[in-house]
Amino acid sequence: MNFIKINQQSVISTLILPAVFVLSGCSSKVLNEGKAQKLVDKFTSSYSGTAKIAGGVVQNEGASTAEAKLDFTNFVDSRNQYSSYSGPGVASFSKYNDDTWALTKVTITPPDSILSTRWYDTGIKE
């Protein structure tokens, strides 16, 4: 009986517990849509209007970067005297060595005027 109990404890401590720690740590490496939206919300809180993630987040594991398409509604940058904008945009994210993410850049390119492209270097960390 003692041999079985020791063996069970060995299995738990050598196989199961490390797997739990590894799996729980993986979630911070992935930029899910909810986490990305929170970073975008931090960005838009300084402006009028909203921006929503449209179509999920595409993550590039090798480069520790990610992008998400945005859908802006009544976005106004009063500091630069831009009129209200509703339409597409792109959010760019970077992963730090501590596995946290940052919204590094937001780009707005109106479909009818590529010359009106605006970009914001944000550096908003989670």
Rosetta silent file (secondary structure, phi, psi, omega in degrees, C-alpha in Angstrom):
SEQUENCE: MNFIKINQQSVISTLILPAVFVLSGCSSKVLNEGKAQKLVDKFTSSYSGTAKIAGGVVQNEGASTAEAKLDFTNFVDSRNQYSSYSGPGVASFSKYNDDTWALTKVTITPPDSILSTRWYDTGIKE
SCORE:     score description
SCORE:     0.000 S_00000001
   1 L     0.000  -44.876  179.719    0.000    0.000    0.000 S_00000001
   2 H   -61.650  -36.614  179.205    2.752    2.480    0.848 S_00000001
   3 H   -62.118  -41.644 -179.929    4.423    1.751   -2.471 S_00000001
   4 H   -67.628  -42.440  179.609    1.254    2.671   -4.364 S_00000001
   5 H   -63.281  -43.573  178.790    0.724    5.867   -2.348 S_00000001
   6 H   -64.099  -41.329  179.908    4.307    6.967   -2.921 S_00000001
   7 H   -64.737  -40.160  177.522    3.990    6.125   -6.582 S_00000001
   8 H   -64.562  -41.582  178.732    0.759    8.126   -6.878 S_00000001
   9 H   -64.590  -38.324  178.187    2.373   11.084   -5.180 S_00000001
  10 H   -63.785  -41.912  179.333    5.339   10.816   -7.527 S_00000001
  11 H   -63.310  -44.536 -179.551    3.056   10.797  -10.549 S_00000001
  12 H   -63.525  -46.764 -175.614    1.156   13.827   -9.269 S_00000001
  13 H   -74.689  -28.502 -177.250    4.278   15.816   -8.407 S_00000001
  14 H   -97.331  -23.842 -177.476    6.289   14.928  -11.516 S_00000001
  15 H  -113.674  -49.733 -171.908    3.624   14.855  -14.243 S_00000001
  16 H   -76.340  -49.993 -177.612    0.398   16.563  -13.292 S_00000001
  17 H   -60.846  -46.040  177.100    1.583   19.627  -11.357 S_00000001
  18 H   -61.109  -36.266  178.440    4.153   20.735  -13.949 S_00000001
  19 H   -63.781  -39.559  178.157    1.538   20.337  -16.682 S_00000001
  20 H   -63.000  -44.163  179.564   -0.864   22.581  -14.754 S_00000001
  21 H   -65.108  -41.137  179.676    1.805   25.277  -14.385 S_00000001
  22 H   -65.112  -46.517 -178.705    2.755   25.085  -18.056 S_00000001
  23 H   -66.890  -37.325  179.310   -0.847   25.237  -19.252 S_00000001
  24 H   -69.969  -29.561  178.611   -1.749   28.091  -16.936 S_00000001
  25 H   -75.160  -23.151 -178.235    1.257   30.077  -18.158 S_00000001
  26 H   -66.983  -29.768 -175.094    0.285   29.703  -21.802 S_00000001
  27 L   -64.570  -29.325 -179.927   -2.765   31.903  -21.489 S_00000001
  28 L   -76.020  -19.226 -179.241   -0.655   35.018  -20.904 S_00000001
  29 L   -80.407  -21.789 -177.503    1.314   34.394  -24.117 S_00000001
  30 L   -94.223  133.416  175.093   -1.799   34.472  -26.283 S_00000001
  31 L   -94.430   99.626  179.323   -3.423   37.768  -27.147 S_00000001
  32 L   -84.519  170.428 -175.516   -7.105   36.955  -27.145 S_00000001
  33 H   -63.577  -37.579  179.675   -9.795   39.263  -28.467 S_00000001
  34 H   -63.403  -44.179  179.140  -10.945   40.341  -24.992 S_00000001
  35 H   -66.389  -40.973  178.745   -7.459   41.403  -23.912 S_00000001
  36 H   -63.867  -41.219 -179.626   -6.896   43.209  -27.214 S_00000001
  37 H   -64.027  -37.714  177.661  -10.229   45.027  -26.876 S_00000001
  38 H   -61.756  -39.758  177.822   -9.290   46.240  -23.378 S_00000001
  39 H   -67.049  -40.589  177.727   -6.088   47.756  -24.774 S_00000001
  40 H   -64.975  -39.885  177.823   -8.014   49.403  -27.617 S_00000001
  41 H   -61.789  -36.968  175.887  -10.545   50.750  -25.091 S_00000001
  42 H   -61.672  -40.220  178.709   -7.674   52.344  -23.144 S_00000001
  43 H   -64.013  -50.539 -175.379   -6.615   54.065  -26.364 S_00000001
  44 H   -72.148  -14.297  179.967  -10.090   55.344  -27.271 S_00000001
  45 L   -64.421  -18.797  178.080  -10.756   56.587  -23.734 S_00000001
  46 L   -87.373   -2.652 -175.536   -8.683   59.684  -24.624 S_00000001
  47 L  -131.113  173.053  170.673  -10.932   60.445  -27.605 S_00000001
  48 E   -87.970  150.380  177.542  -14.601   60.605  -28.527 S_00000001
  49 E    95.058 -176.830 -176.767  -16.138   57.556  -30.187 S_00000001
  50 E  -133.782  163.461  172.458  -15.372   53.866  -30.087 S_00000001
  51 E  -141.122  126.165 -179.560  -13.272   51.219  -31.804 S_00000001
  52 E  -116.667  142.660  174.354  -14.206   47.535  -31.734 S_00000001
  53 E   -63.746  129.811 -177.950  -12.126   44.529  -32.743 S_00000001
  54 E  -120.645  100.311  175.262  -13.593   43.238  -36.021 S_00000001
  55 E    99.807   14.590  175.373  -12.754   39.662  -36.920 S_00000001
  56 E    87.644 -175.179 -176.999  -10.422   38.583  -34.136 S_00000001
  57 E  -115.677  132.488  176.988   -6.711   38.897  -33.520 S_00000001
  58 E  -105.628  116.006 -175.557   -4.026   37.498  -35.822 S_00000001
  59 E  -104.524  135.948  176.270   -0.915   36.642  -33.839 S_00000001
  60 E  -105.974   93.929 -175.220    2.565   36.164  -35.310 S_00000001
  61 H   -56.690  -43.521 -175.678    4.254   33.895  -32.742 S_00000001
  62 H   -62.143  -33.684 -176.646    7.716   34.078  -34.282 S_00000001
  63 H  -103.129    0.082 -178.808    7.868   37.861  -34.109 S_00000001
  64 L    56.223   40.957  177.797    5.850   38.332  -30.895 S_00000001
  65 E  -129.763  163.948  176.738    3.465   40.654  -32.675 S_00000001
  66 E  -151.844  158.607  175.922   -0.232   40.669  -33.453 S_00000001
  67 E  -137.577  153.328  175.460   -2.721   42.701  -35.442 S_00000001
  68 E  -143.188  138.586  173.300   -6.453   43.212  -35.328 S_00000001
  69 E   -76.346  142.904 -179.570   -8.814   44.982  -37.686 S_00000001
  70 E  -116.901  152.816  173.162  -10.830   47.710  -36.010 S_00000001
  71 E  -121.661  105.772 -178.714  -14.239   49.166  -36.704 S_00000001
  72 E   -85.445  143.875  174.714  -14.380   52.835  -35.600 S_00000001
  73 E  -131.683  118.648  177.254  -17.651   54.596  -34.811 S_00000001
  74 E    51.413   42.735  179.983  -17.795   58.406  -34.489 S_00000001
  75 E   -78.466  126.649  179.522  -14.088   58.632  -33.612 S_00000001
  76 E  -129.270  124.640  174.379  -12.960   62.240  -33.122 S_00000001
  77 L  -102.718   88.235 -174.519   -9.397   63.367  -32.465 S_00000001
  78 H   -67.060  -22.027  179.599  -10.111   66.867  -31.196 S_00000001
  79 H   -68.108  -29.391 -179.415   -6.403   67.558  -30.590 S_00000001
  80 H  -109.354   11.206  176.867   -5.771   67.390  -34.337 S_00000001
  81 L    54.830   41.036  174.417   -9.104   68.870  -35.410 S_00000001
  82 L   -87.093  146.989  175.610  -10.204   65.818  -37.390 S_00000001
  83 L   -75.746  171.678 -179.063  -13.870   65.392  -38.147 S_00000001
  84 L   -60.560  136.977 -178.941  -15.801   62.369  -36.909 S_00000001
  85 E  -124.444  130.003  170.949  -14.631   59.108  -38.471 S_00000001
  86 E  -128.454  123.042 -177.737  -16.534   55.850  -38.804 S_00000001
  87 E   160.634 -166.168 -174.088  -14.815   53.063  -40.692 S_00000001
  88 E   -79.590  159.911  174.784  -11.939   50.575  -40.660 S_00000001
  89 E  -159.500  178.438  179.755   -8.616   50.741  -38.867 S_00000001
  90 E  -136.298  135.411  174.488   -5.821   48.454  -37.682 S_00000001
  91 E  -108.700  132.779  177.485   -4.389   47.873  -34.207 S_00000001
  92 E  -112.392  136.346 -176.152   -0.811   46.586  -33.876 S_00000001
  93 E  -125.175  152.769  174.749    0.359   44.824  -30.721 S_00000001
  94 E  -131.998  143.933  177.979    3.741   43.698  -29.350 S_00000001
  95 E  -100.402  133.296  177.512    4.545   41.115  -26.699 S_00000001
  96 L   -88.169  168.155 -179.424    7.147   41.932  -24.049 S_00000001
  97 L   -61.381  -24.765  178.904    9.600   39.466  -22.497 S_00000001
  98 L   -86.774   14.154  178.069    7.383   39.189  -19.405 S_00000001
  99 L    67.256   19.074  172.011    4.574   37.844  -21.689 S_00000001
 100 L   -95.668  158.511 -177.074    2.465   40.984  -21.365 S_00000001
 101 E  -111.458  155.103  175.484    1.063   42.726  -24.403 S_00000001
 102 E  -135.907  142.010  169.640    1.002   46.352  -25.500 S_00000001
 103 E   -82.126  111.198 -173.178   -1.024   48.201  -28.086 S_00000001
 104 E   -97.603  -26.687 -176.777    1.829   49.834  -29.971 S_00000001
 105 E  -157.238  141.442  172.401    0.124   51.481  -32.935 S_00000001
 106 E  -122.565  130.093 -179.366   -3.309   52.340  -34.282 S_00000001
 107 E  -122.000  131.998  176.444   -3.673   53.149  -37.973 S_00000001
 108 E  -120.304  119.626  175.902   -6.710   54.689  -39.630 S_00000001
 109 L  -125.500   99.597  178.842   -6.840   54.729  -43.423 S_00000001
 110 L   -57.781  133.581 -177.347  -10.184   55.945  -44.747 S_00000001
 111 L   -58.469  -28.827 -176.919  -11.177   53.785  -47.750 S_00000001
 112 L   -91.498   -3.814 -177.192  -11.952   56.863  -49.859 S_00000001
 113 L  -155.691   89.872 -179.871   -8.732   58.771  -49.103 S_00000001
 114 H   -63.652  -24.335  179.394   -5.424   56.987  -48.564 S_00000001
 115 H   -72.465  -13.442  179.412   -3.774   60.397  -48.170 S_00000001
 116 H   -93.645   17.857 -179.672   -5.801   60.934  -44.996 S_00000001
 117 L   -59.424  133.569  175.494   -4.051   58.085  -43.177 S_00000001
 118 E  -122.864  142.466  173.829   -3.558   58.773  -39.477 S_00000001
 119 E  -136.368  150.407 -177.525   -1.470   56.713  -37.100 S_00000001
 120 E  -128.444  116.776  172.726   -1.025   56.826  -33.383 S_00000001
 121 E   -83.403  114.825 -167.684    2.044   55.392  -31.628 S_00000001
 122 E  -103.671  -51.456 -177.418    0.461   54.376  -28.362 S_00000001
 123 E    64.303   31.122 -179.035    2.651   52.160  -26.159 S_00000001
 124 E   -85.187  112.350 -177.353   -0.372   51.212  -24.021 S_00000001
 125 E   -96.480  147.147  179.791    0.635   48.217  -21.927 S_00000001
 126 L   -69.843    0.000    0.000   -1.781   45.829  -20.255 S_00000001
